[in-house]
Amino acid sequence: MSRSSIEEVSESGAFARTPSKFRNFVSQDPNSPFPAESGRYHLYIAYGCPWACRCLSYLRIKGLDKVISFTVVKSKWENTKENDEHIGWVFPSSDDEEPGAEPDPINGAKTVRELYELASTSRDYNGKYSVPVLWDKKLNTIVNNESSEIIRMLNSEFNNLAENAALDLYPPHLQSKIDEVNEWIYEGINNGVYRCGFAKKQAPYNEAIEKLYKALDRCEEILSKQRYICGNTLTEADIRLFVTLIRFDEVYAVHFKCNKRLIREYPNLLNYTKDIFQIPDMSSTVNMDHIKRHYYGSHPSMDPFGIIPVGPNTDYSSPHDRSRFSS
Ligand SMILES: N[C@@H](CCC(=O)N[C@@H](CS)C(=O)NCC(=O)O)C(=O)O
């Protein structure tokens, strides 16, 4: 059965995300099944998707975009097969169908679903056809479709090829701190906004909202004392938090009913979001047109008319006050 995240709801009406299925690792060891090599791997992403944009952020800030190519799908989900109802990510048929999106140059696939079908040896793949997808052009298969693992590979395994190899976003002395922070930020914020938005009953929504705002308040407090979420150095935890914060006021506040307080009403979170956005090359990972078209256009049961709200168009490139902390 083909399912999308919006249908991953338990008996109690709470959103319950299923784990990603492809979990192989690219390694710097040349004898591993998936050795790090220039030109061998390809990332399929969507600008709308925060998980995929974690990976794109790493390509940019680690200086890996000449080593790993990538393709962006169309922003809005469409029907993926004539004989069933599934809707999901699709490729445009030409470069000018939607600015930013491109046809699949590797497999000529029309949909992300096709990539999963090409990669699945057994016919019984019953997971989601999600992005990101890290594709191996040599073995013609999916290496990994779990962003939290892909970013770890991009951080450490391609350092012989990366322009910015010295940047370590998961340094040994901060790993336990990063893991701890990732856990409550994932629960409360990254996945928390989805738990608010995809809840089908009031009680799980209430529970998710409470957890979300507790976690946001906790971030605000931490960021009143230090530049980044794990101290005064940029880490993986900041990239993971950023992709949710940048979508928050524009999308989650309205589409996912996360409207108790907006990011622009939190002085530290707002300035922090601008700070990360202004890291060289990070702004190229944020395509707000795709983001808004995706969320407001891909979940017809939540937004039947697909109307895109006009605001608030926060200017994340305007000055911020985060250099008050040493970094
Ligand atoms: N755990 C995955 C989650 C990826 C994910 O949920 N991606 C969404 C887009 S934001 C997707 O592609 N969903 C396809 C679907 O639900 O059919 C990761 O972090 O890589």
The ligand as an ORCA input file, in Angstrom:
! r2SCAN-3c Opt
* xyz 0 1
  N      13.053     10.583      8.346
  C      13.108     11.123      7.080
  C      11.861     11.931      6.810
  C      11.782     12.453      5.418
  C      10.363     12.911      5.085
  O       9.409     12.684      5.829
  N      10.196     13.592      3.938
  C       8.881     14.002      3.513
  C       8.858     15.420      2.992
  S       9.038     16.649      4.190
  C       8.456     13.163      2.327
  O       9.189     13.037      1.361
  N       7.261     12.587      2.386
  C       6.741     11.835      1.316
  C       5.412     11.263      1.677
  O       4.964     11.459      2.811
  O       4.822     10.619      0.810
  C      14.357     11.958      6.983
  O      14.655     12.717      7.915
  O      15.053     11.852      5.988
*
